[in-house]
Amino acid sequence: MDKMIKIENLTHEYKGNEGDITRALNRVSLDISRGEFVVIIGHNGSGKSTLAKHLNAILLPTEGLVEVNGLDTANPENLWQIRQSAGMVFQNPDNQIVATIVEEDVAFGPENLGIPSQEIRERVKEALRIVGMEEYANHAPHLLSGGQKQRIAIAGIIAMRPQCIILDEPTAMLDPSGRREVMETITRLNKDEGITIVHITHFMDEAVNADRIIVMEDGEIVLEGQPREIFSKVDKLKEIGLDVPHVTEIAFQLKENGVSIESNILTVDEMVRELCP
């Protein structure tokens, strides 16, 4: 697969009011292929959200290169195309809703792209279908649940027809039901629609179905691999302040206490099959 995102030796520094400098990213290199589902994890301050903002050209490199769909984010002439190629969803859905009717909110992005009215209507209808919110087209967004609001925010991005969606902790403010709704939507976008997904989260259970997990610490990538490979490194993850999925933790503790069981179990179904062959 060809590259959707190319990052080479990316460094980003924040400058404080008194001239002090904080290095949030330190020479990060990463490639993400088209159609891939990548999850980025790390504790607060690890640099994962700073990295996410580079993928949509919200931030620009202090040093290094970021290319999205072959376009250099540092070139201001590319900004419009980059943000059409890569949409961004943030953690608070209330901050992303701009209209008083759901379908008007979803139409906001395409309208700003100058899309003809008939095509906008078709895009809005399709986007709401994809996120499972067609029946709420004429509802007021502020009356929806947190999970539903986030799905509307995602629909607004889908209506702009991006090739990649970057989600910066989109479930952080949701209850378990809302988290499940959003994760089902994200997975469906990747598997059924072929959209490249970059999902930043601090919920380890949300990383289980990814194609690849990137673990960040102090502005650098410290681990990278498939979920089963990453979550088998329980001691290493705990050392840098991260958890593992609950089922993986249980399997790890059982094995530590002498039970003959695989330690890289990721789901409840896998645990059942392991304990009840």
C-alpha positions in Angstrom: 0.0 0.0 0.0 1.2 3.5 -0.7 1.7 6.1 2.0 -1.1 8.3 3.2 1.1 10.0 5.8 4.9 10.4 5.8 6.8 11.8 8.7 10.6 12.2 8.8 12.6 13.5 11.8 9.7 15.6 13.0 10.6 17.9 15.9 8.2 20.3 17.5 9.0 22.9 20.1 6.6 25.2 22.0 7.8 28.6 23.1 6.7 30.0 26.4 5.9 33.6 27.3 9.3 34.0 28.9 11.2 32.6 26.0 11.6 29.1 27.5 11.3 26.2 25.0 9.5 22.8 25.5 10.3 20.1 23.0 7.1 18.1 22.6 8.3 15.9 19.7 11.9 14.8 19.1 12.9 13.5 15.7 9.8 11.3 15.2 9.7 9.3 11.9 6.5 7.4 10.9 4.7 6.2 7.8 1.0 5.4 7.7 -0.4 3.5 4.7 -3.7 4.2 2.9 -6.5 2.2 4.5 -4.5 1.5 7.7 -6.0 1.7 11.2 -3.3 3.1 13.5 -3.8 3.8 17.2 -1.4 6.1 19.1 -1.2 5.7 22.9 0.8 7.4 25.6 0.2 9.1 28.9 -0.4 12.9 29.1 2.5 14.9 27.9 3.9 12.1 25.7 3.4 14.1 22.5 0.6 12.1 20.9 -1.8 15.1 20.6 0.9 17.3 19.3 1.7 14.7 16.6 -2.0 14.5 15.7 -2.2 18.2 15.1 0.7 17.9 12.6 -1.3 15.4 10.5 -3.9 18.1 9.7 -1.4 21.0 9.5 -2.9 22.6 12.6 0.8 22.7 13.8 3.8 23.0 11.5 7.2 21.3 12.1 9.9 23.1 14.0 12.2 20.7 12.1 11.6 17.8 9.8 9.0 16.8 7.2 5.3 15.9 7.3 3.5 14.9 4.1 -0.2 14.2 3.9 -1.4 12.5 0.7 2.0 13.6 -0.8 1.6 17.2 0.2 4.1 19.0 2.4 2.3 20.6 5.4 4.9 23.4 5.6 3.8 24.7 2.3 0.9 27.2 2.8 -0.3 26.6 -0.7 -1.1 23.0 0.3 -3.2 23.8 3.3 -6.6 23.6 1.6 -5.9 20.3 -0.1 -4.4 18.8 3.1 -7.5 19.6 5.1 -9.7 18.1 2.5 -7.6 14.9 2.5 -7.3 14.6 6.3 -10.2 15.5 8.6 -9.8 16.1 12.3 -12.2 15.1 15.2 -11.5 16.4 18.7 -12.5 15.1 22.1 -15.3 17.5 22.9 -18.1 17.2 20.4 -19.9 20.3 21.7 -16.9 22.4 20.4 -17.4 21.0 16.9 -21.1 21.5 16.5 -22.0 24.8 14.8 -25.7 24.5 13.7 -29.0 24.1 15.5 -30.1 21.2 13.2 -28.1 18.0 12.7 -28.2 18.0 8.9 -27.2 21.6 8.7 -24.3 20.9 11.0 -23.1 18.0 8.7 -23.5 20.3 5.7 -21.3 23.0 7.1 -18.0 21.6 5.8 -19.1 20.9 2.3 -20.7 24.3 2.1 -17.4 25.9 2.9 -15.8 23.8 0.2 -18.2 25.4 -2.3 -19.9 22.1 -3.2 -23.2 22.5 -5.2 -26.4 22.3 -3.1 -27.6 19.0 -4.6 -24.3 17.3 -4.0 -24.3 18.6 -0.4 -27.7 17.1 0.2 -26.5 13.7 -1.1 -23.3 13.9 0.9 -25.1 14.7 4.2 -27.6 11.9 3.6 -24.7 9.4 3.0 -22.6 10.6 5.9 -25.5 10.3 8.3 -26.2 6.8 7.0 -22.6 5.7 7.5 -22.6 6.8 11.1 -26.1 5.4 11.7 -27.8 8.7 12.5 -30.2 9.2 9.5 -33.2 9.3 11.8 -31.8 12.3 13.7 -31.3 14.5 10.6 -33.9 17.1 11.8 -33.1 16.9 15.5 -31.3 19.6 17.6 -27.7 18.4 18.3 -27.8 19.8 21.9 -30.5 17.2 22.7 -28.4 14.2 21.7 -26.2 12.1 23.9 -22.5 12.5 24.0 -21.9 9.5 21.7 -24.5 10.7 19.2 -23.0 14.2 19.1 -19.5 12.7 18.4 -21.0 10.6 15.6 -22.5 13.8 14.1 -19.1 15.4 14.3 -17.6 12.4 12.5 -20.4 12.7 9.9 -19.5 16.3 9.3 -15.9 15.2 8.4 -17.2 12.3 6.3 -19.3 14.7 4.2 -16.1 16.4 3.1 -15.0 13.1 1.6 -11.6 12.8 3.4 -9.2 9.9 2.7 -8.0 10.0 6.3 -9.6 10.9 9.6 -7.5 11.8 12.7 -9.3 11.4 16.0 -7.7 13.1 19.0 -9.2 11.3 22.0 -12.8 11.4 20.7 -14.1 9.2 23.5 -12.4 10.9 26.4 -15.6 12.7 27.5 -18.1 9.9 26.8 -19.7 7.3 29.0 -19.1 3.6 28.1 -22.2 3.4 25.9 -21.0 6.5 23.9 -17.5 5.2 23.7 -18.8 1.9 22.2 -21.0 3.8 19.6 -18.0 5.9 18.5 -15.6 3.0 18.3 -18.1 0.9 16.2 -18.4 3.9 13.9 -14.6 4.3 13.6 -14.1 0.6 12.9 -16.8 0.6 10.2 -15.3 3.6 8.5 -12.0 1.8 8.2 -13.2 -1.6 7.3 -16.2 -0.8 5.1 -15.3 2.6 3.6 -11.5 2.2 3.4 -10.8 5.4 5.2 -7.4 5.7 6.8 -7.8 6.1 10.6 -5.4 7.6 13.1 -6.9 7.3 16.5 -5.3 8.9 19.6 -6.6 7.4 22.9 -5.7 6.6 26.5 -8.2 3.7 26.6 -6.2 0.6 25.9 -9.4 -1.4 25.0 -9.9 0.9 22.0 -6.5 -0.2 20.5 -7.3 -3.9 20.3 -8.7 -3.9 16.8 -6.1 -1.6 15.2 -3.7 -2.7 12.5 -0.8 -1.1 14.4 -0.2 0.6 17.7 2.3 3.4 18.2 3.4 4.0 21.8 4.8 7.4 22.6 6.9 8.6 25.6 8.6 12.0 26.1 8.0 13.0 22.5 9.4 9.9 20.9 8.1 6.6 19.6 9.2 3.9 22.0 7.2 0.9 20.8 5.5 0.0 17.5 3.7 -3.1 16.3 0.5 -5.1 16.1 -1.8 -5.1 19.2 -1.0 -8.6 20.3 2.7 -7.8 20.1 2.5 -4.5 22.0 0.2 -5.7 24.8 2.3 -8.7 25.5 4.9 -6.3 26.8 3.0 -5.7 30.1 6.0 -4.9 32.2 7.4 -2.4 29.6 4.0 -0.6 29.3 3.6 -0.4 33.1 7.1 1.0 33.3 6.1 4.0 31.2 2.8 4.5 33.0 0.4 2.7 30.7 -2.1 0.0 31.3 -3.1 -2.9 29.1 -6.6 -4.1 28.2 -8.5 -5.5 31.2 -8.6 -9.0 29.8 -4.8 -8.9 29.0 -4.1 -7.8 32.6 -6.2 -10.7 34.0 -4.4 -13.2 31.8 -1.0 -11.7 32.9 -1.9 -12.0 36.6 -3.2 -15.6 36.1 0.0 -16.6 34.4 2.1 -14.9 37.2 0.2 -17.1 39.7 0.9 -20.3 38.0 -2.1 -20.8 35.7 -1.1 -22.2 32.3 -2.5 -19.5 30.0 -1.4 -17.4 27.1 -0.4 -13.9 28.3 -1.3 -12.1 25.0 -5.0 -12.5 25.2 -6.9 -9.3 24.0 -10.6 -10.1 24.2 -13.2 -11.8 26.4 -13.9 -14.4 23.7 -10.2 -15.3 23.6 -10.2 -15.6 27.4 -13.2 -17.9 27.3 -11.6 -20.1 24.7 -8.4 -20.3 26.6 -10.0 -21.2 30.0 -12.7 -23.4 28.6 -11.2 -25.4 25.7 
